[in-house]
Amino acid sequence: MRVLICRCAVDYDGRLEAHLPEADRLVLVKADGSVSIHADDRAYKPLNWMTPPCTLRETTGDDLTEADRELGVRQLWTVENPKKERLTIRIFEVYQDVSRELGEDPGLVKDGVEAHLQELLAAQIEILGEGYTLVRREYPTAIGPVDILSRDSEGGSVAVEIKRRGGIDGVEQLTRYVELLNRDELLAPVQGVFAAQEIKPQARTLAEDRGFRCVVLDYQAMRGLEPTELRLF
């Protein structure tokens, strides 16, 4: 991972155009090739980013255009992906530039309920719909394992992200998995299912906007336990 704290301006050209004016920011370059630009707020969400596969080209010194040199640009980073989307980062001052290999990450360890939900849903995959079949739990990808990979009644691939309480971060996680899996010709097209005991309204809206189906899981019923709410004894 490379961590760059700098003063920069950023332009994105692709499906739309976006501009970040000159300011102090954090730029992260990860081993998978992704590049993201962060402000000192907004929690984990970057201001702009480019997901892999993409290429990063650095231009400095005499290779900079005269216009950039006149603006005080010291480094020009150009990040492009195969779709011809481009992220241009003009760096005016570098405060810190650190690179370090983090090694292989063991991944997220789910809490007991999420892990059990995954196990139960894999064993009762028909909850997702009639004709569904299980391909594999913890299906490996370059950015971590997908909770469940299944096939629908027509043989289409379906990636399932499971949460105890489903929030926007879970939808973003599913989005990354589906985008990556859709690059595999043997799996594409891949649909997404966001499954949780409870799905927050904002997460449901985002998931459905991205074409994902939301499924609310009844943990007690999946465990084979009868509901106790209406019992007197």
C-alpha positions, 0 to 999 in steps of 0.5 A: 500500500502507498499512502500519500498525504498531499495538496492536490486537485483531482479531475474525473472523466468518464460516465460523467465529469467531476472536479475536486479543487485544490486542497489537502487530501489523502491518496491511497494506492492499494496492491490491487491497483485501486486508487482512492482520494479521501478528505479528513471526514466522511468516515471510510467513503472516498471523494473519488476513486478508481477500482481495478483493473487500472493503470497509474502513470506518474509524470514529473519534472520536464515531462509536465506540460508548461501549463501545469508547471505554471500552476505549480504542479509537481507531480501529475498522476493519470489513472485509467481503466479499460473503459477509458475512464480517467482520474487525473491527480495534480499534486502541488505539494507532498507532505508524506509519501509512504509505501509498505507491503501489508501482505495477505489479509485473513479477511473479515471474521463474521460474528456468530450470528452472521456466520450461522446465517451463512451456514443456514442459508447455504443449507436452505438455499431455496429460501432465495427462490424455487429452483435455487442451488448452492455453488459454494460458500465463501466463494473466493475473489481477488478482494475477498470471499463472497458469502454465497455463490448460487444459481437461480432456476435458470442457471444464472449466477447469483452472489449473496451478501449476508449481514445481521443488520444490513446497511449501506456498507454491505450494499457497497461490498456486494457491488464490488463483488458483483462487478468483479465476478461479472468479469468472469465469462464463465459466471457472467451475468451475475445478479446480486442478493442482499440478505439480512435479518434487518435491512435499513431503508437507505440500504434497501433503496441503494440495493434496489437502485443497483438492481439487487434483490433484498431478502429478509432472513428469519433467523429463528425460523431458519434454526427450526425454532417456533416463534414465541411472541404469541405464547402464554407459557 
